[in-house]
Amino acid sequence: MTRTTDKGDNFDRHDIDLIASSLILPNGVVVRNRLVKAAMAEGIGLGGGPPRKGHINLYKRWAEGGWGIVISGNVQVDPRHLASPHDLTLPDGASTLKAYNELASAVHDSPSPPLLLMQISHPGLQSSSTVNLSRWPWEPAIGPCSERPSVSEGMMGWIWEHAVWPTPSRKITNLEEWSEIIDGFIEGAVLAEKAGWDGVQIHSAHGYLLAEYLSPLTNPNPLPLPGVPNNIPLRLHLLHSILKGIHDNTERKFIKAVKINCSDFVEGGLDESQATEIVKTLVSWSTLDIIEISGGTYSRPAFASPESLKSPSSARQSLFSHFTSSLSPFLANPPEGPAILLTGGLHDRGLITSSLEDRACDLVGIGRPACLIPDLPNKIILNDYLPKEEARFGGYDIPGSDLMKRLLDASSKSKNGIRLVGAGISTLWHEWQLCRLGRGVEPDKNMHWLEGLLVEEIWFEVLKGGPMGWWRYWRS
Ligand SMILES: Cc1cc2nc3c(=O)[nH]c(=O)nc-3n(C[C@H](O)[C@H](O)[C@H](O)COP(=O)(O)O)c2cc1C
């Protein structure tokens, strides 16, 4: 049972007031508090396309939950290159634009609406043809290099890699193709603004295409892109073209954000000193309102650390705050400079308060807990009646996930464990909680992983919930 204290306890009051305080972004837009629902692929629907009824139900729950900002799951610029078969894709006509507009209205019509950002993305060489079925199995992913992502050293790793990516990626060598990708991101932002969203976040983290361009491992000899001033480091040409294009083609009050890695956590990949220089350069362009810091790739998923969920008492640490704390003295506070948004493991009122006080961040991103408690800000973090020791969320294991990891050789403890699959097991289970919210059913912390697979994935997503579901699907 939840213990309550007298409302107004001085110490908790200070913490809550700080987290509930508003923040002015460089473009003048006010964020009403410091809590951001981080970008999370919703897992609703199959085969790309615009938001569905399930998305609207889900986003209404977040809109009523007390968040300052809600960031969508990754919306892919190219429907052939998905990160998961459930991904949203950019509007391609009036009817799909209308669906995005309806989602924005559903959020903005709530009594105290958060700001709504669309995360625009291209998964680059991590897009699988066999998992997503969005292109022929022999059609490669694309990236700045020709490569097959590495998931582990052992035999099982080899099998997974070849099953998920039957062919290595195709290296983009043609400036025209890069220009098309740049235009896709700019067009995405323009459409998001047209559809009534408050801004965009450009996904340049987690080993996706824009992060691959930044990484010395996947882009050892970056191509200079046309129209970029000579003083811009080559590795930043792609981001510069995209951010400048969005800046020039959208209103000032339309929020521009980027998500980047503090490190890829892979030998030869982006490291913290390179990421520091990148952030400083990005800030110097004065085109950004928010910079989110994350880390890792789907082969090395540092951002999905299971430890940060398991034990709320021993794992009370943010995953990447050491990086932002060392960087923040060089960055002006908002609104003079962009807000630093830190995501990963920040699931505790005390930890959120100290991160804001030490300026490890200006905004706090929360992912996995928002799948189980969509109104986490109102219910826990900003709840006056909940004392500090109880204002946290974590301490859960995913029922059945250890069994699945053993079966699929995905244990992070084993040398050759397939980390991609381990992260996928956790991500899918959290997505299934979002699917439940989309269906109008409460999340279930005790849901066994196999139950999620059979009920949420196969019955409701693939089979659409049987004949009644087909009828509803056909009618919608
Ligand atoms: C179900 C799920 C889907 C996710 N999808 C995305 C995504 O689309 N884009 C992205 O940048 N990060 C994505 N992430 C990563 C989160 O934004 C966040 O960085 C990560 O969960 C760490 O934060 P947390 O410790 O608060 O969960 C996803 C995470 C989960 C659990």
The ligand as an ORCA input file, in Angstrom:
! r2SCAN-3c Opt
* xyz 0 1
  C       9.437      0.116    -26.483
  C      10.592      1.055    -26.764
  C      10.680      1.672    -28.005
  C      11.706      2.594    -28.270
  N      11.708      3.252    -29.458
  C      12.573      4.276    -29.656
  C      12.447      5.112    -30.807
  O      11.557      4.937    -31.639
  N      13.349      6.110    -30.937
  C      14.330      6.358    -30.017
  O      15.109      7.297    -30.176
  N      14.453      5.593    -28.908
  C      13.589      4.582    -28.694
  N      13.655      3.861    -27.537
  C      14.661      4.241    -26.513
  C      14.058      5.253    -25.513
  O      13.761      6.489    -26.123
  C      15.028      5.518    -24.348
  O      16.196      6.103    -24.896
  C      15.382      4.264    -23.570
  O      14.209      3.495    -23.272
  C      16.086      4.605    -22.252
  O      15.257      5.353    -21.410
  P      14.581      4.675    -20.092
  O      15.707      4.156    -19.240
  O      13.817      5.771    -19.421
  O      13.702      3.567    -20.584
  C      12.691      2.889    -27.283
  C      12.613      2.218    -26.051
  C      11.577      1.320    -25.781
  C      11.507      0.661    -24.437
*
